[in-house]
């Protein structure tokens, strides 16, 4: 009896070992793949070196190789059936900018984690090399925290029942997707007693930072906080949270699926400059028509027009603005200098709210160059001069003055709260004279690795 039991146990053990061997063999034969077939996904050529090592080439928007190399920056992939036993190595080829940065990864496309500096190296060719052992077989990796059109629609479901918000769709994109605009205010108080603020974001699809900023901004305004309710009693906000929805869905960095850079297509009519020419893309026409209606519908005019973006920069570059013109002492007219004072005043107020070490210093002057282009601010200036404080704000992807800490989603949302408070600060002040500067007046370019690519010095390169 004992012998039969041992024989049976031995047979079961042999079968178990065979089964384990078969399972192991199957798992080692499962091919690891790199995918981009999901919303906002993007990658170019993928060269497999081994099952744990790849070279990945960043894609041009719409596979359009005629676009500038600097546009080739967004990437968002999924590793499927990746090894959890050995580190995975990814080398990023043909990058558009030389800066070092830390990408992000997620196991569920909801909770995102920054890679560490030990896991991401930069070689002599300016290529980034990621080397990390992942805990799960399926992992999503992106240049920065993704924020998709679906994320926006899901967010809308969390705020649409607030009594302070009205969500409209003034039109659809070239591919038929609704373009949303939020009106946020205390509607029980007549608009005639309020200031109006106009904001639009995500003109460039991969510049996701403003979406997180706007969530923090809007969540604060709708929170019922006494300060927030006071702001909504004084100000009426109009916000386009995602202008280029088609480009976001396609996984583009800077353009629509037709390779249009919407930022430079505010082509106003030279005879009647308050109108744009009929040839502009519908995404530009929608935002413009809405802004124009606010200025001509008999209510209070827009006093602030914010154009939200994000800039590829060295890690130490903090969020910054593109102020225009300069003081009369540098040869600018009284009207030009007036807009300069408003720009400087607003930037100083935000710096005071968010921290003098977390906003870039103000340059000595902004220049007149924007007047020769077709930016949104060009349209605002041409038609309304210094009556509208129209300015571009650029967020960045690095450390924001946090020393060793790389910014995360909560940091971006916190900046949104500071922005809301700064808008109220600005609305309650006049700027007949330059305010006291907070923090350093100018950045020490000697501290930068690539000083010629410092964003405020390359304003029109960045925008154009």
C-alpha positions in Angstrom: 0.0 0.0 0.0 2.8 2.4 0.9 4.6 1.5 -2.3 1.5 2.3 -4.4 1.1 5.6 -2.6 4.7 6.5 -3.4 4.3 5.5 -7.0 1.2 7.6 -7.3 2.8 10.6 -5.7 5.8 10.3 -7.9 3.6 10.2 -11.0 1.7 13.3 -9.8 5.0 15.1 -9.2 6.3 14.2 -12.6 3.1 15.5 -14.2 3.3 18.7 -12.2 6.9 19.3 -13.3 6.0 18.7 -16.9 3.0 21.2 -16.5 5.2 23.8 -14.9 7.8 23.3 -17.7 5.2 23.7 -20.3 3.8 26.9 -18.8 7.3 28.3 -18.4 8.1 27.5 -22.0 4.9 29.2 -23.3 5.6 32.3 -21.2 9.1 32.7 -22.6 7.8 32.4 -26.1 5.2 35.1 -25.7 6.4 38.0 -27.9 6.7 41.4 -26.3 5.1 44.1 -28.4 5.2 47.9 -28.5 1.8 49.3 -29.3 0.4 52.8 -30.1 -3.1 51.9 -31.2 -5.0 53.8 -28.5 -6.1 57.4 -27.9 -3.1 59.8 -28.0 -0.7 56.9 -28.6 2.3 57.7 -30.8 5.6 56.2 -31.9 7.6 55.9 -35.1 9.9 53.2 -36.2 10.6 50.5 -33.6 13.8 48.4 -33.8 13.9 45.3 -31.6 17.3 44.5 -30.3 16.2 41.7 -28.1 13.0 40.8 -26.1 14.1 43.3 -23.5 15.7 46.0 -25.6 14.4 48.3 -28.3 15.3 51.4 -30.1 12.3 53.6 -30.7 12.1 56.5 -33.1 9.7 59.3 -32.4 7.0 59.9 -35.0 6.4 63.1 -37.0 2.9 64.4 -36.6 0.7 62.6 -39.2 4.0 60.9 -40.4 4.7 64.2 -42.2 8.5 64.4 -42.5 8.4 67.9 -43.8 7.5 69.3 -40.4 10.3 70.8 -38.2 12.4 68.4 -36.2 11.5 70.3 -33.0 7.9 69.1 -33.4 9.0 65.5 -32.9 8.6 65.2 -29.2 5.4 63.5 -28.1 5.5 59.7 -27.6 3.1 57.4 -25.8 3.4 53.6 -26.0 2.2 50.4 -24.4 4.6 47.5 -23.7 2.5 44.3 -23.9 3.8 41.0 -22.4 7.0 42.7 -21.2 9.4 40.7 -19.1 9.1 41.2 -15.3 12.3 39.1 -14.7 14.8 41.4 -16.5 15.1 45.2 -16.9 13.6 46.6 -20.1 15.8 49.0 -22.1 14.4 51.7 -24.4 16.6 54.1 -26.4 14.8 57.2 -27.8 16.2 58.1 -31.2 15.7 61.2 -33.4 14.6 63.5 -30.7 13.6 67.1 -31.6 15.2 68.8 -28.5 18.4 68.0 -26.7 17.1 68.4 -23.1 17.2 65.6 -20.6 13.8 64.7 -19.0 12.1 62.0 -17.1 9.2 60.2 -18.8 6.3 58.6 -16.9 4.8 55.1 -16.8 1.6 53.5 -15.6 0.1 50.0 -15.2 -3.5 51.2 -15.7 -3.4 54.5 -17.6 -4.8 56.2 -14.5 -2.0 56.3 -11.9 1.2 57.6 -13.4 4.7 57.5 -11.9 7.9 59.4 -12.9 10.9 57.3 -13.7 13.9 58.1 -11.5 17.0 59.8 -12.6 18.8 56.5 -12.0 16.5 54.8 -14.5 17.0 57.4 -17.3 20.3 58.3 -18.8 21.3 60.6 -21.6 24.2 59.5 -24.0 26.5 61.7 -26.0 24.1 61.7 -28.9 21.4 63.3 -26.7 19.4 60.1 -26.8 17.5 59.1 -23.6 18.0 55.5 -22.4 15.4 54.0 -20.1 16.5 51.0 -18.1 13.9 49.6 -15.7 12.5 46.3 -14.4 8.7 46.6 -14.4 6.3 44.9 -11.9 3.7 43.9 -14.5 3.7 42.6 -18.0 1.6 45.4 -19.5 2.9 49.0 -19.0 2.1 52.3 -20.6 5.0 54.8 -21.0 4.8 58.4 -22.1 6.9 61.5 -22.6 4.8 63.3 -20.0 1.5 62.7 -18.1 -1.1 62.1 -20.8 -4.4 63.9 -20.8 -6.7 62.7 -23.6 -10.0 63.8 -25.0 -11.7 61.0 -23.1 -10.0 62.3 -19.9 -11.7 65.6 -20.6 -15.1 64.1 -21.2 -14.8 62.0 -18.0 -13.8 65.2 -16.1 -16.9 67.0 -17.4 -19.1 64.4 -15.7 -17.6 65.3 -12.4 -18.4 69.1 -12.7 -21.4 69.4 -14.9 -23.9 69.5 -12.1 -22.3 72.4 -10.3 -24.6 75.5 -10.2 -21.7 77.6 -11.1 -20.8 76.1 -14.5 -22.5 76.0 -17.9 -21.0 73.6 -20.5 -21.5 74.5 -24.1 -20.4 73.0 -27.5 -20.3 76.0 -29.9 -19.2 73.7 -32.7 -17.3 70.6 -33.7 -13.8 69.9 -35.0 -12.8 69.0 -38.5 -13.4 65.4 -37.7 -16.8 66.1 -36.0 -15.7 66.0 -32.3 -17.5 68.5 -29.9 -15.3 71.4 -28.8 -16.3 72.4 -25.3 -16.4 75.8 -23.6 -17.1 76.3 -19.9 -18.8 79.4 -18.6 -18.1 79.6 -14.8 -19.6 82.3 -12.6 -22.2 83.1 -10.0 -25.2 83.6 -12.4 -27.3 85.1 -9.7 -25.2 88.2 -9.9 -25.7 90.4 -13.1 -22.8 90.2 -15.5 -22.7 94.0 -15.8 -21.0 94.1 -12.4 -18.3 91.6 -13.3 -15.0 91.3 -15.1 -14.7 88.8 -18.0 -11.7 86.4 -18.4 -11.2 84.3 -21.5 -8.9 81.2 -21.5 -8.1 78.6 -24.1 -5.7 75.7 -24.0 -4.4 72.6 -25.8 -3.9 74.3 -29.1 -0.9 72.1 -29.3 -2.1 68.5 -28.6 0.8 67.1 -26.5 1.1 70.1 -24.2 -0.9 68.4 -21.5 0.2 70.5 -18.5 -2.6 73.1 -19.0 -5.3 70.4 -18.7 -4.1 69.5 -15.3 -3.7 73.2 -14.4 -7.3 73.8 -15.5 -8.6 71.0 -13.4 -7.0 72.5 -10.3 -8.3 76.0 -11.4 -11.9 74.8 -12.0 -12.1 72.5 -9.0 -11.1 75.4 -6.8 -13.7 77.8 -8.4 -16.4 75.2 -8.0 -15.4 74.1 -4.5 -17.7 76.3 -2.5 -14.7 77.8 -0.7 -15.5 81.3 0.5 -12.6 82.8 -1.5 -13.8 80.9 -4.6 -17.4 82.1 -4.3 -16.2 85.7 -3.9 -14.2 85.3 -7.1 -17.3 84.0 -9.0 -19.3 86.9 -7.7 -16.8 89.3 -9.4 -15.6 87.4 -12.5 -17.2 85.5 -15.3 -14.8 82.9 -16.8 -15.0 81.5 -20.3 -12.7 78.5 -20.9 -12.0 76.4 -24.0 -10.2 73.5 -22.3 -9.1 71.6 -25.5 -9.1 73.5 -28.8 -7.3 70.9 -30.9 -9.3 67.7 -30.0 -8.5 65.9 -33.3 -4.7 66.4 -32.8 -5.0 65.1 -29.2 -6.9 62.0 -30.3 -4.4 61.4 -33.1 -1.4 61.5 -30.7 0.2 64.6 -32.4 2.6 66.9 -30.7 1.8 70.2 -32.3 -0.7 70.0 -35.2 -4.1 68.9 -36.4 -4.4 65.8 -38.5 -3.9 68.1 -41.5 -0.5 69.3 -40.0 -1.9 72.7 -39.2 -0.4 74.7 -36.4 -3.5 76.5 -35.1 -1.4 78.9 -33.0 -0.2 80.8 -36.0 -3.5 80.8 -38.0 -5.4 83.7 -36.5 -5.5 85.2 -39.9 -7.4 88.4 -39.4 -9.0 90.4 -42.2 -6.9 93.4 -43.0 -10.0 95.5 -43.9 -12.0 94.5 -40.9 -9.5 93.0 -38.4 -12.0 92.0 -35.8 -13.0 89.2 -38.3 -10.8 86.3 -39.5 -10.6 85.2 -43.0 -12.9 82.4 -44.0 -10.0 80.1 -44.8 -9.0 79.6 -41.1 -9.5 76.1 -39.7 -12.8 75.6 -37.9 -11.0 75.1 -34.5 -9.6 78.7 -34.8 -12.9 80.1 -36.1 -14.8 78.6 -33.1 -12.5 80.1 -30.5 -12.3 83.4 -32.4 -16.1 83.8 -32.9 -16.7 83.1 -29.2 -14.1 85.7 -28.1 -15.5 88.2 -30.6 -19.0 87.7 -29.3 -17.8 88.5 -25.7 -16.4 91.8 -27.0 -19.4 92.8 -29.0 -22.5 91.4 -27.3 -23.1 94.5 -25.0 -21.8 92.9 -21.8 -18.5 93.9 -20.1 -15.5 93.3 -22.4 -12.8 90.7 -21.7 -10.1 92.1 -19.5 -7.8 89.1 -19.5 -7.2 86.6 -22.3 -4.9 83.7 -21.4 -3.4 81.4 -24.0 -2.1 78.3 -22.1 0.8 76.2 -23.4 3.7 74.1 -22.3 7.3 74.3 -23.4 10.1 71.7 -23.9 12.9 73.2 -21.9 15.8 72.3 -19.7 14.7 70.7 -16.4 15.4 73.8 -14.3 13.2 76.1 -16.4 10.1 77.1 -14.5 6.7 78.2 -16.0 7.0 81.5 -17.8 5.2 84.1 -19.9 5.7 85.9 -23.1 5.1 89.6 -22.1 5.0 92.0 -25.0 6.6 95.4 -25.6 8.5 97.2 -22.8 8.8 100.4 -20.9 8.7 103.9 -22.5 12.4 104.3 -21.5 13.2 101.7 -24.1 11.4 103.5 -26.8 7.9 102.0 -26.6 4.8 104.1 -27.0 2.6 105.0 -24.1 0.0 102.4 -25.2 2.6 99.7 -25.7 4.1 100.5 -22.3 0.7 100.3 -20.7 0.2 96.7 -21.9 3.8 95.9 -20.7 2.9 97.2 -17.2 -0.2 95.0 -17.1 1.8 91.9 -18.2 4.5 92.6 -15.7 1.9 93.2 -13.0 0.1 90.0 -13.6 3.2 87.9 -13.7 4.4 89.4 -10.5 1.0 88.7 -8.8 1.2 85.0 -9.8 4.8 84.9 -8.7 3.7 86.2 -5.3 1.0 83.6 -5.1 2.8 80.6 -6.3 6.4 81.3 -5.2 9.2 83.5 -6.4 11.4 80.4 -6.9 8.7 78.6 -9.1 8.0 81.2 -11.9 10.7 82.4 -14.4 12.0 85.9 -14.0 10.6 88.7 -16.2 12.7 89.7 -19.2 13.8 93.3 -19.7 11.4 93.7 -22.6 9.2 91.5 -24.8 9.5 93.2 -28.1 7.1 93.9 -30.9 7.7 90.8 -32.9 4.4 89.2 -32.2 2.6 92.0 -34.2 4.1 90.5 -37.4 2.5 87.1 -36.8 -1.0 85.6 -36.6 -1.1 84.6 -32.9 -4.2 85.0 -30.8 -2.5 87.9 -28.9 -1.9 89.6 -32.3 -5.7 89.6 -32.9 -6.4 90.9 -29.4 -3.8 93.7 -29.7 -4.8 94.7 -33.2 -8.4 95.2 -32.2 -8.3 96.1 -28.5 -4.8 97.4 -27.8 -4.0 97.6 -24.1 -7.6 97.2 -23.0 -7.2 93.4 -23.0 -4.3 91.9 -21.1 -3.7 89.1 -23.6 -0.7 86.9 -22.9 0.7 83.4 -23.4 1.6 81.3 -20.3 4.0 78.4 -20.8 4.2 75.6 -18.4 7.2 73.3 -18.4 7.9 69.6 -17.7 10.8 69.7 -15.3 11.4 70.8 -11.7 9.9 74.3 -11.5 12.4 75.4 -8.8 11.6 72.4 -6.6 15.4 71.6 -6.6 15.5 67.8 -6.8 11.7 67.1 -7.2 10.2 66.7 -10.6 6.7 68.2 -10.9 3.7 66.0 -10.8 0.0 66.3 -11.5 -0.8 67.9 -8.1 1.9 70.6 -8.6 0.1 71.5 -11.9 -3.2 71.7 -10.2 -1.8 73.8 -7.4 -0.6 76.3 -10.0 -4.1 76.4 -11.3 -5.3 77.5 -7.8 -2.7 80.2 -7.7 -3.7 81.4 -11.1 -7.3 81.8 -10.1 -6.3 83.8 -7.1 -3.9 85.9 -9.2 -6.7 86.7 -11.6 -8.7 88.2 -8.8 -5.7 90.1 -7.5 -5.2 91.6 -11.0 -8.9 92.4 -11.5 -8.9 94.5 -8.3 -5.8 96.6 -9.2 -4.6 99.1 -11.7 -1.1 99.2 -13.2 -0.2 102.8 -13.8 3.3 102.1 -12.7 5.5 99.0 -12.7 5.0 96.9 -9.6 7.9 95.9 -7.3 9.6 92.9 -8.8 9.5 89.7 -6.8 12.5 87.5 -7.0 15.3 87.9 -9.5 14.7 90.2 -12.5 16.4 88.1 -15.1 17.6 84.5 -15.3 21.4 83.9 -15.3 21.8 82.2 -18.7 25.3 81.1 -17.7 23.6 78.5 -15.5 21.9 76.8 -18.5 23.4 74.1 -20.6 21.7 75.4 -23.8 21.4 79.2 -23.2 20.5 80.0 -26.8 17.5 77.8 -26.5 16.2 79.5 -23.4 12.5 79.8 -24.2 11.9 83.6 -23.8 14.8 84.2 -26.2 13.3 81.8 -28.7 9.7 83.0 -28.5 8.9 83.0 -32.1 10.8 79.8 -32.8 8.7 78.1 -30.2 5.4 79.4 -31.4 6.1 79.2 -35.1 
